């Protein structure tokens, strides 16, 4: 059970029988499923259906995030994520959003629509101090793309190591950053990580870039900082999501919003399909799986 392009990618594997489910009526074949690929952004129904799969052995996600699946995962089932598949698309969004925000492309676009020649000195990415919070594979992809812009990069991960700070250093590090890129996974430890206190430590005019999950940032605190004109933000994710009409973030000065598109690229889709094919082949051959989060 997978989206059509993924089904096509695995259709020629010996021993594979493929079915695409649109989360409507549950098909009778659900009891035969061994390898399940939920939707990119799974509905509650597409997660709850796992309870009807007595032969289920592997759940292969299309995303790196997995916390939303754990409450529905049957005992003994192996959960694998799509770590690496969305690195390029998300990193490209991050760099594009930083450049757009630093140069105020949204402001110049608005002036163009109004036929107004808005000459001014824009900001610039070069020489900026960039803090990457969540230095996994996506964070590394962001760093590779930012390095040619001659920036100073500081890294933070869940555990400190050579060249990478731990979360205890965040209050000190955000106070020195011109741009803070948030890429941490969602979970109880990261929910509200960027609260009013941490945001208050960011320098005046600093840019917060969130390509993780909306709940990692305290929305009310961010609204207060941006409405005051003290901080700017580039957001591919929000809390709540989708952002409802009339929400103050829509019109907050210095805020650039996109509707959670960082991982929704053609490149990401191709890489997810290749990953699922490789994982399905390993499962059919009885070989060890990649990107195992839990299970065997």
C-alpha positions as CSV (number, residue, x, y, z in Angstrom):
1,X,0.0,0.0,0.0
2,X,1.7,3.1,-1.2
3,X,1.4,6.1,-3.5
4,X,1.4,5.2,-7.2
5,X,4.9,6.3,-8.1
6,X,6.3,4.2,-5.2
7,X,4.2,1.3,-6.3
8,X,5.6,1.5,-9.7
9,X,9.1,1.6,-8.3
10,X,8.7,-1.7,-6.6
11,X,6.3,-3.5,-8.9
12,X,9.0,-5.5,-10.7
13,X,10.5,-6.9,-7.5
14,X,10.2,-10.7,-7.4
15,X,7.6,-11.8,-4.9
16,X,6.1,-8.4,-4.4
17,X,2.3,-7.8,-4.6
18,X,1.5,-4.1,-4.6
19,X,-1.7,-2.3,-3.7
20,X,-2.4,1.4,-3.5
21,X,-4.8,2.6,-0.8
22,X,-6.3,6.0,-0.8
23,X,-7.4,5.9,2.9
24,X,-11.0,5.4,1.9
25,X,-12.7,2.1,2.5
26,X,-10.3,-0.5,4.0
27,X,-9.6,-3.2,1.4
28,X,-10.0,-6.8,2.3
29,X,-6.4,-7.4,1.4
30,X,-5.3,-5.4,4.5
31,X,-4.8,-8.6,6.5
32,X,-2.1,-9.7,4.0
33,X,0.1,-6.6,4.3
34,X,3.7,-7.2,5.4
35,X,5.4,-4.0,4.2
36,X,3.4,-0.8,4.7
37,X,4.3,2.7,3.3
38,X,2.0,5.3,4.8
39,X,1.3,8.6,3.0
40,X,3.9,11.4,3.2
41,X,1.6,13.2,5.7
42,X,-0.5,10.3,7.0
43,X,-4.1,10.8,8.1
44,X,-5.2,9.3,11.4
45,X,-7.0,6.6,9.4
46,X,-3.8,5.6,7.5
47,X,-2.1,5.1,10.8
48,X,-4.9,3.4,12.6
49,X,-5.2,0.8,9.8
50,X,-2.0,-0.8,11.0
51,X,-4.0,-2.4,13.8
52,X,-5.8,-4.4,11.1
53,X,-2.6,-5.9,9.6
54,X,-1.8,-9.1,11.6
55,X,1.1,-10.0,9.1
56,X,2.7,-6.5,9.2
57,X,6.4,-6.7,9.6
58,X,7.8,-3.4,8.3
59,X,6.5,0.2,8.2
60,X,8.6,2.4,5.9
61,X,7.9,6.1,6.3
62,X,8.4,8.8,3.6
63,X,9.6,11.3,6.2
64,X,12.5,11.5,8.6
65,X,10.1,12.3,11.4
66,X,8.5,9.4,13.1
67,X,7.1,10.4,16.5
68,X,3.6,10.7,15.1
69,X,3.6,7.0,14.0
70,X,4.9,5.4,17.3
71,X,1.6,5.4,19.1
72,X,0.1,3.4,16.3
73,X,2.9,1.0,15.7
74,X,2.0,-2.6,16.5
75,X,4.4,-4.6,18.8
76,X,7.1,-6.4,16.9
77,X,6.9,-4.3,13.8
78,X,10.1,-2.7,12.4
79,X,9.8,1.1,11.8
80,X,12.1,2.7,9.3
81,X,12.2,6.4,8.4
82,X,13.3,8.2,5.2
83,X,16.5,9.8,6.6
84,X,18.4,11.4,3.8
85,X,15.6,11.4,1.2
86,X,14.6,15.0,1.9
87,X,18.0,16.4,2.7
88,X,18.5,18.2,-0.7
89,X,15.0,19.7,-1.0
90,X,14.8,20.9,2.6
91,X,18.4,22.3,2.5
92,X,17.6,24.1,-0.7
93,X,14.5,25.6,0.9
94,X,16.5,26.8,3.9
95,X,19.2,28.5,1.9
96,X,16.6,30.1,-0.4
97,X,14.5,31.3,2.5
98,X,17.6,32.8,4.2
99,X,18.6,34.7,1.0
100,X,15.0,35.8,0.4
101,X,14.7,37.1,3.9
102,X,18.1,38.7,4.2
103,X,17.6,40.5,0.9
104,X,13.9,41.2,1.6
105,X,12.8,39.7,-1.7
106,X,9.2,39.6,-0.4
107,X,9.3,43.4,0.2
108,X,10.8,44.1,-3.3
109,X,8.1,41.8,-4.8
110,X,5.4,43.8,-3.1
111,X,6.9,47.0,-4.4
112,X,7.0,45.6,-7.9
113,X,3.3,44.7,-7.8
114,X,2.6,48.3,-6.7
115,X,4.9,49.7,-9.5
116,X,7.1,51.4,-6.9
117,X,10.8,51.8,-7.3
118,X,11.9,51.0,-3.7
119,X,15.6,51.6,-3.7
120,X,17.3,50.8,-0.4
121,X,20.2,49.0,1.0
122,X,19.2,45.3,1.6
123,X,20.7,42.9,4.0
124,X,23.1,40.2,2.9
125,X,24.0,36.6,3.8
126,X,27.7,37.0,3.4
127,X,29.6,37.3,6.7
128,X,26.5,36.3,8.7
129,X,26.8,34.1,11.8
130,X,24.6,31.1,11.2
131,X,23.5,28.7,13.9
132,X,22.3,25.3,12.8
133,X,20.1,23.7,15.5
134,X,19.7,20.0,14.7
135,X,22.9,18.9,13.0
136,X,21.8,15.7,11.4
137,X,21.9,14.8,7.7
138,X,19.7,17.8,6.7
139,X,21.8,20.2,8.9
140,X,25.0,18.9,7.1
141,X,23.3,19.4,3.7
142,X,22.5,23.0,4.8
143,X,26.1,23.6,5.8
144,X,27.4,22.3,2.5
145,X,25.2,24.7,0.6
146,X,25.9,27.7,2.9
147,X,29.6,27.4,3.0
148,X,30.2,29.1,-0.4
149,X,28.4,32.2,0.9
150,X,31.3,32.9,3.3
151,X,29.3,32.6,6.5
152,X,30.4,31.6,10.0
153,X,28.6,28.3,10.9
154,X,28.0,27.0,14.4
155,X,26.4,23.6,15.0
156,X,24.1,22.2,17.7
157,X,23.0,18.6,18.1
158,X,21.2,16.5,20.7
159,X,24.6,15.4,22.0
160,X,27.8,17.4,22.0
161,X,30.8,16.1,20.0
162,X,33.9,17.5,18.3
163,X,32.9,20.6,16.5
164,X,29.2,20.3,17.5
165,X,27.7,21.9,20.6
166,X,25.0,20.3,22.8
167,X,21.6,21.8,23.6
168,X,22.8,23.2,27.0
169,X,24.8,25.8,25.0
170,X,21.8,27.1,23.1
171,X,21.1,30.2,25.2
172,X,24.7,31.4,24.8
173,X,24.8,30.5,21.1
174,X,21.6,32.1,19.9
175,X,22.7,35.4,21.5
176,X,25.5,35.6,18.9
177,X,23.7,34.4,15.8
178,X,22.4,36.5,12.9
179,X,20.5,33.5,11.5
180,X,19.2,30.5,13.5
181,X,18.2,27.5,11.4
182,X,15.9,25.0,13.3
183,X,16.0,21.4,12.1
184,X,15.4,19.4,15.2
185,X,13.1,16.4,15.2
186,X,9.6,16.8,16.8
187,X,9.1,15.2,20.2
188,X,8.5,15.9,23.8
189,X,12.1,17.2,24.4
190,X,11.9,19.7,21.5
191,X,8.3,20.9,21.8
192,X,8.4,24.7,22.6
193,X,12.2,24.6,22.6
194,X,12.3,28.1,21.2
195,X,10.2,29.7,23.9
196,X,9.9,33.3,24.9
197,X,13.1,33.1,26.9
198,X,15.2,31.7,24.1
199,X,13.8,34.0,21.5
200,X,14.4,37.0,23.7
201,X,18.1,36.1,23.7
202,X,18.4,36.4,19.9
203,X,19.9,39.7,18.8
204,X,17.7,42.5,17.4
205,X,17.0,41.9,13.7
206,X,18.0,38.2,13.8
207,X,16.3,35.7,11.5
208,X,14.7,32.5,12.8
209,X,14.4,29.9,10.1
210,X,12.1,26.9,11.0
211,X,12.2,23.9,8.6
212,X,11.5,21.4,11.5
213,X,8.0,21.4,13.0
214,X,5.9,24.3,14.0
215,X,5.5,23.1,17.6
216,X,9.3,23.5,18.2
217,X,8.7,27.2,18.4
218,X,6.3,28.9,20.8
219,X,4.0,30.6,18.3
220,X,2.7,33.3,20.7
221,X,6.2,34.3,21.6
222,X,7.3,34.4,18.0
223,X,4.2,36.5,17.1
224,X,5.1,39.0,19.9
225,X,8.7,39.3,18.7
226,X,7.9,39.8,15.1
227,X,5.0,42.2,15.6
228,X,7.3,44.3,17.7
229,X,9.7,44.3,14.7
230,X,12.6,42.9,16.8
231,X,13.0,39.5,15.1
232,X,12.3,38.2,11.6
233,X,11.3,34.7,10.6
234,X,11.2,32.3,7.6
235,X,8.7,29.5,8.3
236,X,7.9,26.4,6.3
237,X,6.1,25.0,9.3
238,X,3.7,26.6,11.8
239,X,1.7,25.7,14.9
240,X,-1.1,25.4,14.2
241,X,-0.7,23.9,10.7
242,X,-2.3,24.8,8.3
243,X,-2.1,28.3,9.6
244,X,-5.7,29.5,9.8
245,X,-7.0,32.7,8.0
246,X,-6.6,35.8,10.1
247,X,-3.7,34.4,12.2
248,X,-1.3,37.3,13.1
249,X,1.7,35.4,11.6
250,X,0.2,36.0,8.1
251,X,0.8,39.8,8.4
252,X,3.6,40.0,10.9
253,X,6.4,42.2,9.6
254,X,9.5,40.4,8.5
255,X,7.8,37.0,8.4
256,X,8.1,34.9,5.2
257,X,5.8,31.9,5.1
258,X,5.6,28.8,2.8
259,X,3.0,25.9,3.3
260,X,5.3,23.1,4.5
261,X,6.8,22.5,1.0
262,X,10.5,21.8,1.9
263,X,10.2,18.1,1.4
264,X,7.6,18.2,-1.3
265,X,9.9,18.3,-4.3
266,X,10.3,16.1,-7.3
267,X,13.8,15.3,-6.2
268,X,12.5,14.2,-2.8
269,X,9.8,12.0,-4.4
270,X,12.4,10.3,-6.6
271,X,14.7,9.6,-3.6
272,X,11.8,8.3,-1.5
273,X,10.8,5.9,-4.3
274,X,14.4,4.7,-4.6
275,X,14.6,4.2,-0.8
276,X,11.3,2.3,-0.6
277,X,12.4,0.0,-3.5
278,X,15.7,-0.7,-1.8
279,X,14.0,-1.4,1.5
280,X,11.3,-3.6,-0.1
281,X,14.1,-5.6,-1.8
282,X,15.9,-6.1,1.4
283,X,12.7,-7.2,3.2
284,X,11.9,-9.8,0.5
285,X,15.5,-11.1,0.6
286,X,15.6,-11.3,4.4
287,X,18.4,-8.7,4.5
288,X,19.0,-6.0,7.2
289,X,17.0,-2.9,6.6
290,X,18.4,0.7,6.6
291,X,17.1,3.6,8.7
292,X,15.7,1.4,11.4
293,X,14.1,3.4,14.2
294,X,12.7,0.4,16.2
295,X,12.2,-3.3,15.8
296,X,14.6,-5.9,14.6
